[in-house]
């Protein structure tokens, strides 16, 4: 800021009579101009993100505070060879996937009762996909950059895989957030072919990961109309559905009616499943994509069922829609 503010102050004193009380405002304008012209115009999110040595925000204190609040744990069911590339599917999205994102993106740190992905799977370099809208928000976009987050656009994902790095993504996306319920685990997956096709194009192994009790972090208002509801409620529900759909189309984010701002202190455990071997196919057919998606869904259901009674007692089996 000084590099731009001081020359502006000099110029203002040299050519214009400026009150010295205006100096802080001149510096602020200089900083904003510098940010808009140089920092906000960066497109790192479309080019694989920043270098590994610059992933500074993965060690921010706030992530460890959330890890303690959620009693956050990661469970490993199989080793991941760092010489291979992986597409790790994270389920469910919930309103915001706080638990899974922190579990997978916060680095391990001495003195914290938290073992991160970096220690459980050493040597696996990865980037996390997020909606493009995240990179339109000043300063928040920089936090994403330095946590290893990149744009969820297809060309951006392919760029990362071509670099030999792995991807973490939430296949259900914003649509899955609309099915967030504390009493049931629902994933929106049967029409999600994009990440499967990516895996086939690059020969990247698929890894299902389920975040148990992620949905329990949020209380939502049920806006689905029932048959016996009044005329007024049915119309209000219909209007809210239209509003949510339009908001998602514009921003890429969902708009559930949430009753709590800070996530509840649910006990979250992220279980990372076994990798599914994928053979590289230059032009995958629809049948190949469908077959691999069915295989992935079956592996996810088995993973959920194997740990459901221990980690989410009382919940029914996973529902895939």
Secondary structure, 3 states (H helix, E strand, C coil): CHHHHHHHHHHHHHHCCCCHHHHHHHHHHHHHHHHHHHHCCCCHHHCCCCCHHHCHHHHCHHHHHHHHHCCCEEEECCCCCCCCCEEEEEECCCCCCHHHHHHHHCCCCCCCCCCCHHHHCCCCCEEEEECHHHHHCCCHHHHHHCCCEEECCHHHHHHHHHCCCEEEECCCHHHHHCCCECCECEECCCCCCHHHHHHHHHCCEEEEEEEECHHHHCCECCCCCCCCCCHHHHHHHHHHHHHHHHHHHHHCCCCCCECCCCCCCCCCEEEEEEEECCCCCCCCCHHHHHHHHHHHHHHHHHHHHHHHHHHCCCCCCCEEC
